[in-house]
Amino acid sequence: MCFQQPVECSGVQNATLTRTIPPPPHRLSALKKAWSDVYVPLVDIMKLQVRMNTKCKAVQIRSSVHKTPGALQNGEEFVRAFALGFHIQDAVALLRLDDLYIQTFEIRDVKALQGDHLARAIGRIAGTNGSTRHVMENLTKARIVLSGQNIHILGGFANIHVARETVVSLILEAPTGKVQRGLQSARAKTSSMS
């Protein structure tokens, strides 16, 4: 679906009608490969016009006559979530549910680490073959993406808070087993209260 008038990369845009989302350079090829999976929800669910502008290497979305309220903002969050590294299914949840958010922070926001110390902190968060991250995602019902020193968490407000506290504990060198047991006991308490 093409726009009637081309939008310039450096031109002034009407913020209420058009959004330009430049993905990080390392996610550009993933975006190109999954373009049909990104394109379809924006057009079918949100009724937006969308295109990949190869000149300025950005995704441009524009509201249409048939748009739903808040569609442009939700579409932008969807594209940003995929560009950060979340799976397409997790990013589509942003379009369908209203109470999902993304929080991003860096390891150095918690503790200044360099070299091997930084690598060990990332390793504690990920675990062997991603096992620790997978357990945290299942117990907190939030999705976690590790991208260098950046940590992105997608979920509900309370779930993001629990996931962030868990990740912070791992960065501050709490034993992985102790953190996982704490998560399981907290999960058991909340499920027994429901």
C-alpha positions as CSV (number, residue, x, y, z in Angstrom):
1,M,0.0,0.0,0.0
2,C,1.6,3.2,-1.1
3,F,1.1,6.7,0.1
4,Q,-0.4,9.3,-2.1
5,Q,2.5,11.7,-1.5
6,P,6.0,10.6,-0.6
7,V,7.2,11.5,2.9
8,E,10.7,12.9,3.1
9,C,13.1,11.5,5.7
10,S,14.1,15.0,6.9
11,G,10.9,16.8,6.1
12,V,8.4,18.2,8.6
13,Q,5.7,15.7,9.3
14,N,2.3,16.0,10.9
15,A,2.8,14.0,14.1
16,T,-0.9,13.1,14.3
17,L,-1.1,11.6,10.8
18,T,2.3,10.0,10.1
19,R,5.0,8.2,12.2
20,T,8.4,7.2,11.0
21,I,10.1,4.4,13.0
22,P,13.8,3.8,12.2
23,P,14.8,0.3,13.3
24,P,18.3,-0.3,14.8
25,P,20.7,-1.2,12.0
26,H,21.2,-4.8,13.3
27,R,17.4,-5.4,13.1
28,L,16.9,-4.1,9.6
29,S,17.5,-7.5,7.9
30,A,15.1,-9.2,10.3
31,L,12.5,-6.6,9.6
32,K,12.9,-7.2,5.8
33,K,12.6,-10.9,6.2
34,A,9.5,-10.7,8.4
35,W,7.9,-7.8,6.5
36,S,4.7,-9.7,5.5
37,D,4.2,-10.6,9.2
38,V,4.7,-7.0,10.2
39,Y,2.7,-5.5,7.4
40,V,-0.5,-7.6,7.7
41,P,-1.4,-6.8,11.4
42,L,-0.9,-3.1,10.8
43,V,-3.2,-3.1,7.7
44,D,-5.8,-5.7,8.8
45,I,-6.1,-5.1,12.5
46,M,-5.2,-1.4,12.9
47,K,-6.4,-0.2,9.4
48,L,-3.2,1.8,8.9
49,Q,-1.2,2.5,5.7
50,V,2.3,1.3,6.0
51,R,5.5,1.2,3.9
52,M,9.2,0.4,4.2
53,N,11.1,3.5,3.1
54,T,14.4,2.0,1.9
55,K,15.9,5.5,1.3
56,C,16.0,6.5,4.9
57,K,15.8,2.9,6.2
58,A,12.6,3.4,8.2
59,V,9.0,2.1,8.5
60,Q,6.4,4.8,7.9
61,I,2.9,4.4,9.0
62,R,0.0,6.7,8.4
63,S,-3.6,6.7,9.6
64,S,-6.3,6.0,7.1
65,V,-10.0,7.0,7.0
66,H,-11.0,3.6,8.6
67,K,-8.6,3.8,11.5
68,T,-9.5,2.8,15.0
69,P,-8.9,5.3,17.9
70,G,-5.2,5.1,19.1
71,A,-4.3,3.0,16.0
72,L,-1.3,5.1,15.0
73,Q,0.2,5.0,18.5
74,N,-0.4,1.2,18.8
75,G,1.0,0.6,15.4
76,E,4.2,2.5,16.3
77,E,4.6,0.6,19.5
78,F,4.1,-2.7,17.6
79,V,6.9,-1.8,15.1
80,R,9.2,-0.6,17.8
81,A,8.7,-3.8,19.8
82,F,9.6,-5.9,16.8
83,A,12.6,-3.7,16.1
84,L,13.8,-4.1,19.7
85,G,13.9,-7.9,19.2
86,F,10.6,-9.2,20.5
87,H,8.9,-12.1,18.5
88,I,6.2,-11.1,16.1
89,Q,3.5,-12.9,18.2
90,D,4.5,-10.9,21.3
91,A,4.5,-7.6,19.4
92,V,1.1,-8.4,18.0
93,A,-0.2,-8.6,21.6
94,L,0.5,-4.9,21.8
95,L,-2.1,-4.3,19.1
96,R,-4.7,-6.5,20.7
97,L,-4.4,-5.7,24.4
98,D,-4.4,-2.2,26.0
99,D,-2.5,-2.9,29.2
100,L,0.8,-4.0,27.8
101,Y,3.9,-1.9,28.0
102,I,7.6,-2.0,27.1
103,Q,10.3,-0.9,29.6
104,T,14.0,-0.6,28.6
105,F,17.0,-0.1,30.9
106,E,20.7,-0.7,30.7
107,I,22.9,-2.9,33.0
108,R,25.0,0.2,33.8
109,D,21.8,1.8,35.2
110,V,21.9,-0.8,37.9
111,K,25.6,-1.3,38.4
112,A,28.7,-0.1,36.5
113,L,30.3,-3.2,35.1
114,Q,32.9,-3.7,32.4
115,G,34.7,-6.5,30.7
116,D,34.3,-10.0,32.1
117,H,32.0,-8.7,34.9
118,L,29.6,-7.4,32.3
119,A,29.7,-10.7,30.4
120,R,29.0,-12.7,33.5
121,A,26.0,-10.5,34.4
122,I,24.6,-11.0,30.9
123,G,25.3,-14.7,31.3
124,R,23.5,-14.8,34.7
125,I,20.4,-13.2,33.1
126,A,20.3,-15.4,30.1
127,G,21.4,-18.7,31.7
128,T,22.6,-21.8,29.9
129,N,21.0,-21.8,26.5
130,G,18.5,-19.1,27.7
131,S,17.1,-21.3,30.5
132,T,17.1,-18.6,33.2
133,R,15.5,-16.0,30.9
134,H,12.9,-18.6,29.9
135,V,12.1,-19.4,33.6
136,M,11.8,-15.7,34.4
137,E,9.4,-15.2,31.4
138,N,7.2,-18.1,32.4
139,L,7.0,-17.1,36.1
140,T,6.5,-13.3,35.5
141,K,4.4,-13.6,32.4
142,A,6.6,-11.0,30.8
143,R,8.9,-11.2,27.7
144,I,12.6,-10.3,28.1
145,V,15.0,-9.4,25.3
146,L,18.7,-9.0,26.0
147,S,20.4,-6.8,23.4
148,G,24.0,-6.1,24.5
149,Q,23.8,-4.0,27.6
150,N,20.1,-3.1,27.0
151,I,17.3,-5.1,28.6
152,H,13.8,-4.8,27.2
153,I,10.8,-6.1,29.1
154,L,7.3,-6.5,27.6
155,G,4.3,-7.1,29.8
156,G,1.7,-5.7,32.1
157,F,2.7,-3.1,34.7
158,A,3.0,-5.5,37.6
159,N,4.7,-8.2,35.5
160,I,7.3,-5.7,34.3
161,H,8.0,-4.7,37.9
162,V,8.6,-8.3,39.0
163,A,10.7,-9.1,36.0
164,R,12.8,-6.0,36.4
165,E,13.4,-6.7,40.1
166,T,14.5,-10.3,39.2
167,V,16.9,-9.1,36.5
168,V,18.3,-6.4,38.9
169,S,18.9,-9.2,41.5
170,L,20.8,-11.2,38.9
171,I,22.9,-8.2,37.9
172,L,23.7,-7.6,41.6
173,E,25.1,-11.2,41.7
174,A,22.3,-12.9,43.6
175,P,22.5,-16.7,43.1
176,T,20.3,-17.8,40.2
177,G,18.7,-20.7,42.1
178,K,17.7,-18.3,45.0
179,V,16.2,-15.8,42.5
180,Q,14.2,-18.6,40.8
181,R,12.9,-20.0,44.1
182,G,11.9,-16.5,45.1
183,L,10.0,-16.1,41.9
184,Q,8.3,-19.5,42.3
185,S,7.2,-18.7,45.9
186,A,5.9,-15.3,44.9
187,R,4.0,-16.9,42.0
188,A,2.5,-19.5,44.3
189,K,1.4,-16.8,46.8
190,T,-0.3,-14.7,44.1
191,S,-2.1,-17.7,42.5
192,S,-3.4,-18.9,45.9
193,M,-4.8,-15.4,46.5
194,S,-6.8,-15.5,43.2
